[in-house]
Amino acid sequence: MARQIVLDTETTGLEPSENHRIIEIGCVELVDRKLTGNHYHQYINPERDIDKGAVEVHGLSTEFLSDKPTFSSIYEKFQDFISGAELIIHNAPFDIGFIDHEFAKLNKIDTRINDICSVIDTLVMARQRHPGQRNNLDALCKRYFVDNSKRDLHGALLDAEILADVYLLMTGGQVDFALDTNRNAHDGLIKNEIRRVSEKRSQLIIHRASQEELLAHKEKLSKINLDSDGECLWLKKKLT
């Protein structure tokens, strides 16, 4: 069972070397490349002021965070959630630098992210797949047709959820889907099973597409669009 955690943080500023702190952590869990619905989300009192530029990015104020727990009080629960997992982070050195800084402030000098987790940096991955193009999260959402319409401000949990969709699309999707088929025992050919619809239409049950199926459909269209240099007719029709 492969367990992955898509992680994002928000901070008081840009440099942990200037004692900037984490103020929000958002994580979503993938098991065998499927979203489980299990997540970790926590606002954190940084015990210091927040840079004005940072507030403009995430909208979190010192006043809002004043009654939230400190990192020292959430450390164990957070570590338990991520320990042993493969972390998926966009621009991983930034988030890892801040988390390791928080660990160091607790005198956890023997604990660093790379000691308890492996890490995939989706920014590095995106640059390898799309050299010379913009590869921030908004650009990747546009490229892979991931809905980020609710992302007016950065938020750790929302960004982790969006990054999970982007990562799955960049790396080939969640699972393979196949039509319900029967194998002919004599010639080995695969034939689709055709079922007749009953005339008693009132008894029909409507099965709506699951989130997993909708994502698989989006993945297929995205792949077609990439392979055809933006000429996917289904997406063009949707956009017009």
Secondary structure, 3 states (H helix, E strand, C coil): CCEEEEEEEEECCCCHHHCCCEEEEEEEEEECCEEEEEEEEEECCCCCCCCHHHHHHHCCCHHHHCCCCCHHHHHHHHHHHHCCCEEEECCHHHHHHHHHHHHHHCCCCCCCHHHHCEEEEHHHHHHHHCCCCCCCHHHHHHHHCCCCCCCCCCCHHHHHHHHHHHHHHHCCCCCCCCCCEEECCCCCCEEECCCCCCCCHHHCCCCCCCHHHHHHHHHHHHHHHHHCCCCCHHHHHHHC
